[in-house]
Amino acid sequence: MKITFNDAAFAELRTSAGANALVRGKAEKIAAAANNSPPTTDTPLEEPYYEVHEAGDENRARYRIATTTRRASRHEAKTFALQQALSSDG
């Protein structure tokens, strides 16, 4: 039996509105879980520590989660909140 892959169909699937919504929803869930981490200083941060950015291209839907400020980066270095949210699947 010979299997032929349809690369155009795979590309269409990976960039479809449904795939985009699924990936964005997962990224937002993980970022929300990481943002629920308690602050490491006496004054809590006024804005979220992490935010979701679109990073897709013509080949696939993709999002990244990044810290918002230098203080948020230090928070991640101390708490590993984003890593924990990723490993617990949001």
N, C-alpha and C positions, 0 to 999 in steps of 0.2 A: 504494500500500500504506500502510495506517495502522498505526502501532505504538502500543500502549497500555502504559504502564508501571504496574506493580502496586507502588505505594509501600509497602504493608503487607509485601509479600514482600521488598522491598529492605531495609526496616527489620529484618525478622526475620533476614535473612542477615547484616547488619552487626552484629547483637547476638548471633548464635548462639555456642554453645560453641566450635565450630570456628574461627570468626573471632577470638574472644577468645583462644584458645590460640595461634593463628598470630601475632597482634599482640604478645601478651605474650612469646612465644618470641623474636621479632625484637628486642624492646626489651631483654630479658635478654642476648641475644647482643651487642648493641651496648654495653650497660653493662659486660659482662665484658671486652670488648676495651678499653674506656676505662680500666677498673680495672687493666689490665695495664701501664699507663704507669708508667715508673720515677718514684720520688719526686724532688722538687726540693730536698729538704733532707736533712741527714745522718740524721735519724730518720724512718724510714718511718711512715706513718699506720697505726694498728692496725686500723682499720675500712676498708671500701671507700670510695673517693672518690665513687662514684656509686651510686644505687639507683633501682629502678623503682617507680613509683607508678601505681596505677590512676586514670585520668582519664576513663573512659567515661561515657556518659549513656544515656538510653533510645534514642538514635538510632544509636550505633555503639560498637564496642569501641575503646578508646583508652588508651594508656599514655604516661607521660612519664618521662624520665630526669633526675634532679636531683642536684646535689652534696649531700653529707651534712653538711658543716660549712663554716665560714668558710675554714678551711685548704684544704679541697677546692676551694672556689671560687677561691682564689688559685692553686692548682695548675692548674686549668682555664685561668685567665688566662695562665699561663706556658707551658703545654704544648699547649693546644688538643686535649687527648686525646679529649674527647667529639666534637668536630667532626671529628677525623680518623677516629674509629671510625664516625661516621655516613657520611662520604664513602667509606670503604672497605667500607661495608655490614656492619660488625661483623666 
